[in-house]
Amino acid sequence: MQKILRAVAIAIALAASVSAASAQQDDGTVPAATAPTTMSVMLRNAGYTVSTDEATYLDADEQATDQFVRAMLTTELHAPTINDEYSRQLVISELQRVAALDPGTVAVAAPAPLAELNRLAVARRTAIRDTARRWLDGLSANDPNWVSRGSDAYGAARQAEVDWYAAMRQIFVGRPAAPAP
């Protein structure tokens, strides 16, 4: 009998806590949207020292790379439904946009300490553009394996991304921490 009472008490306590938690969680409001955090702000928030020139370059480079990456993510999202006319046209449009971009164009020149990062970022964007061009060729030829045409270039883009993050760690982790505010 005591086991049954204990089980009922635990069940009531759990039910009460779940309903209280859900009442607190669902007040009907949607959290306000916030602007994305830039690379320089993330680094500074993490305690790394980032000069003004470096911050300006990193943020400009991030915007340039984002043009390539967003289009490729859209392509990957719609690739499984490529036989649908809407998806096909969207993918072709995004790939054409990437194919027309200049991988070396960044609004701000890289400061000397970030020259290697710039080289890797340009290599990544170049490989993404090459992937887009190869995928377009495959789609134009109605190749059912169009994605495989860009696999080597896409692999090079992914490797350049990995190398970029490794270079970031090497550059910023080796610096003295930023002074606390």
C-alpha positions, 0 to 999 in steps of 0.5 A: 500500500505504501508503494502505491501511495508513494507512486501516486505522490510521485506521479502527482508531483511530476504532473504538477511540475510539468504543467507549471514548467509548460505554463511558464514556457508558453506565454504566447510571445515569440522571442525578438529576432537578433542580428547575427553575431559577426566573426570579430564580435564572436572572437572578442566575446571569447576573449581574443585580441582582434585589432580594428583592421583584423575585425574589419577584414574578418567581417568583410570576408565573412560576408563574401563567403556567406554569399557562396555558402548560402547558395550552396546550402539552398542547393543542398536543401533542394537537391533531393527534389530536383525533379520538381520544377520549382526546386530545379529552377531555384537550384539553377538560379543559385548555382548561376549566382555562385558561378558568377561571383569572384572568389577573390573579391573582399571589400577590405584587404587582409592585414598581414597577420591574416594573409594565410586566412585570406589565402584559405578563404579565397581557395574555399570560395574558388572551390565552391564556385568550381563546384557550382559550375560543375553542377550546372554542367551536370544539370544542363546535360540532364545528368542524374548524377550531377552532384558527383560532377562537383564532388572533388571541388566540393571536397576541396572547399570543405578541406579549405574550410577545415584549414581556415578554422585551424589557421584561425585557432593558430593565429588567435589562440597564440595571442595574449588574451584581451584585457577584461572590460 
